[in-house]
């Protein structure tokens, strides 16, 4: 399953979307004659997210680009769902602590989707300059 965001109009696309045999994302659109036609989606105009095949604790399907809230060790953290090519898997990226978490059973039971990167990106942006200094110090 896919979901598609229209970057130009800043809204989600509510059309049928599928992957063609050659790996191109396609969308069904209405023609002036009342029939559907299929057209490829432009990477410049649209951003698409794939379902990761896992649901949060409220049975809501998780997609790439979702922002999730997780309770770990008594603390609430916010993570971005992203595909990591080096690990060939989807992971939860924690920008605040520079960490990545896998989708293990113990973590899945604690995940709650609270938004997505387009509409709620402020949940995962941190302005903590001390963190940058700590990272620099560790690399010296």
N, C-alpha and C positions, 0 to 999 in steps of 0.2 A: 504494500500500500504506500501511496505517496500523498503528500500535500504540497501545494504550490503557492508561493507568495509572489504577487505582482509588485516588483520593486518600484515601477513608475507610479502606480496608483496607490501604493502603500496599503494593500488589502489582500486577503486570502482569496484564491480562485475557487469558485464553487462549480467546477466543471469536472467531467470524468477525465482522469489522467491515467496513462499506462505507459509501460516501457515497450518499445518496438523490438523486433527480433535483432536489430543491429545495435541495440543499447541506447537508442535515442528516446527521450521523453516526449510523448505525444499527448495532445489534448483534443477532445471532441468539441467542435464548435458548431453553432447553428449557421446554416447558409440562408441566403435570401429566399430560397425555394422551399424552406421548411424541412429540409433534410440535414442530417449531421454530416460534417466532413471532418477529416482528421488533419491536424497540422502539427509540425514540430514546435517545441517550446524553445525560444531563444534564451541562451544563457545570460545575455545582457539584461533582458527584461524580467526574467523570472528566476527565482531561487526555489529549488525543490528539496524537500526533506523526505527521507525514507523512514518508514516505520521500522523500529528495531526488533519487533516481534515480542515485546515484553510490555506488560501493563503495570501501572503504579499500584499502590495499595488500595486505590478506589476503583480498580479495573478500567482505567482510562489508558488507551494505547499511547506508548511513548514514541516520539519521533526525534530524529536529529534536530538540533536547534531548540529543543525544549529546555526550560530551566526548571530544575527540580530542587525541592527542599528535602533535606535528609537530616534525621536526628541521629547523631553519632556521639557516643560517650557524653550525653547530656548537653550537647551543643547543636544548634541548628546551623547547617551550612547550605549554601546554594551552589549548585553545579550545573554546568552546561553539558548536554548530551552531544557527543561528537564521535565521528568515526576516526580512529587512529590507525593509519596505514601500517606503521611499524609493528603494531600488535595485531593487525587484521581483525579488529573488533571494535565495537562501540564501547565507550567509556564515559564516566561522569568526571568532568574536568572541574576541579576546585581552584579557581584563580587566586583566592585569598591565601591559601596555604601551599600553592604550587604542587597540588597532588592530583592523582587520577585514581578513580575507583572502578573496579570491574562490576558487572551486573551479577553479583553472587546472590544466592537466596537470602542471606542475612541482610544485604543492602536493599534488595527489591522490596522486601516487606516494610521498609522504612521510607520509600520514595513517594513523594507527593509532587505532581506537576503543578507549578505555580505560575507558569507563563511560557513565553518563548523569546528568542533572541530579538525579534523584530519589535515586539510590543512591551517587553519587560527587561530589556538589556541592562537597565540600571541595577537590577538585583545582583548581577555578577561583576559589576565594575567597582574596583576598590581604589581609593586615592591615598593609600597608606605608603608614604615615602619611606618609612622605617623598613618596610619589607624589601624595597629595592636596595637599601643600604645593607641589609642583612645578606642578601643574595650576593652583592658585590664583595662583601667581606669574606664570604665562604669561597669565592672564586680566586682570592688572592693567594 
